[in-house]
């Protein structure tokens, strides 16, 4: 199925200029085309359209993978531990098992996706955390600075995020390899 993702402004990344009214045509896991929205719709009238407010840009890379996913506990909402990640003494007081680490990592990954993150810088060492990261679609990178990942180009993985403003303040959608993994309601 073909899907067109569009926003007021497309920032493809790399050295390519921004494209007002730009869009990406996604076919499966890959970007098939990057053009002005009107041109893509005219060429592919049966494609599903996802219109996002603000900016469409490559997804972000978090340089804090180990700190966020292996040195923090993301509480289950059913626990009486609050909503913020626990670290230090609060984390040390918990009985952490592999199962609990995996569940925490899944909740942590959801927080990252909600920020437009598509990859984390490792290394990650806990198998349950690594499994949670891979299952989510996030990738584990080594040595990359925090910031945007691969530019939006035809043939590249359809991995990007949509933000409400050019300052990337609020992520409204995160897509990894063509799959919509986060959508702000």
Residue pairs with C-beta under 8 A, 6 or more apart in sequence:
1 47
1 48
2 25
2 26
2 27
2 32
2 44
2 46
2 47
2 48
3 25
3 26
3 47
3 48
3 49
3 50
3 178
4 23
4 24
4 25
4 26
4 37
4 40
4 41
4 44
4 47
4 48
4 49
4 50
5 23
5 24
5 26
5 50
5 52
5 56
5 160
5 162
5 173
5 175
6 21
6 22
6 23
6 24
6 37
6 40
6 49
6 50
6 51
6 52
6 56
7 22
7 23
7 51
7 52
7 53
7 54
7 55
7 56
7 162
8 20
8 21
8 53
8 54
8 55
9 18
9 19
9 20
9 21
9 22
9 54
9 55
9 56
9 166
10 18
10 19
10 20
10 21
10 22
10 23
10 24
10 34
10 55
10 56
10 57
10 152
11 18
11 19
11 55
11 56
11 57
11 58
11 166
12 18
12 19
12 22
12 34
12 57
12 58
12 151
12 152
12 153
13 57
13 58
13 148
13 149
13 150
13 151
13 152
14 151
14 153
16 151
16 153
19 34
19 35
19 36
21 36
21 37
21 38
22 34
22 35
22 36
22 37
22 56
23 34
23 35
23 36
23 37
23 40
23 56
24 31
24 33
24 34
24 56
24 152
24 158
24 160
25 31
25 32
25 33
25 34
25 35
25 40
25 44
25 47
26 32
26 158
26 175
26 178
27 178
28 158
28 178
29 157
29 158
29 177
29 178
30 155
30 156
30 157
30 158
30 178
31 152
31 153
31 154
31 155
31 156
31 157
31 158
32 154
33 40
33 43
33 154
34 152
34 153
34 154
40 47
41 47
41 49
50 173
50 180
52 162
52 172
52 173
53 162
53 164
53 172
54 162
54 163
54 164
54 165
54 166
54 172
55 162
55 163
55 164
55 165
55 166
55 168
56 152
56 160
56 161
56 162
57 116
57 148
57 152
57 160
57 161
57 162
57 163
57 168
58 118
58 148
58 149
58 150
58 151
58 152
58 159
58 160
58 161
59 116
59 117
59 118
59 119
59 148
59 149
59 159
59 160
59 161
59 174
59 175
59 176
60 115
60 116
60 117
60 118
60 119
60 146
60 147
60 148
60 149
60 161
60 168
61 117
61 118
61 119
61 120
61 121
61 141
61 144
61 145
61 146
61 147
61 148
61 149
62 68
62 112
62 115
62 117
62 119
62 120
62 121
62 146
63 120
63 121
63 144
63 145
63 146
64 120
64 121
64 146
65 120
65 121
65 122
65 124
65 133
65 140
66 122
66 123
66 124
66 125
68 85
68 108
68 111
68 112
68 120
69 104
69 105
69 108
69 109
69 120
69 124
69 129
69 132
69 133
70 101
70 105
70 124
70 125
70 126
70 129
71 87
71 91
72 85
72 86
72 87
72 91
72 104
72 108
73 81
73 85
73 86
73 87
73 90
73 91
73 94
73 96
73 100
73 104
74 85
74 104
74 105
74 107
74 108
74 111
75 81
75 82
75 83
75 84
75 85
75 86
75 104
75 107
76 103
76 107
77 83
85 108
86 94
94 100
98 126
98 127
98 128
99 128
101 126
101 128
101 129
102 128
102 129
102 131
102 132
105 126
105 128
105 129
105 132
105 133
106 132
106 135
106 136
109 132
109 133
109 136
109 138
110 182
112 120
112 138
113 136
113 138
113 174
113 181
113 182
114 171
114 174
114 182
114 184
115 171
116 161
116 162
116 163
116 168
116 171
116 174
117 138
117 161
117 174
118 137
118 138
118 139
118 149
118 159
118 160
118 161
118 174
118 176
119 138
119 139
119 140
119 141
119 144
119 149
120 133
120 138
120 139
120 140
120 141
121 140
121 141
121 142
121 143
121 144
121 146
122 140
122 141
122 142
123 140
123 142
124 130
124 133
124 140
130 140
133 140
134 140
136 176
136 181
137 176
137 177
137 179
137 181
138 176
141 149
149 159
150 156
150 157
150 159
152 160
157 176
157 177
157 178
158 175
158 177
158 178
159 175
159 176
159 177
160 174
160 175
161 171
161 173
161 174
161 175
162 171
162 172
162 173
162 174
163 169
163 170
163 171
163 172
164 170
164 172
170 184
171 182
171 184
172 183
172 184
173 180
173 182
173 183
173 184
174 180
174 181
174 182
175 181
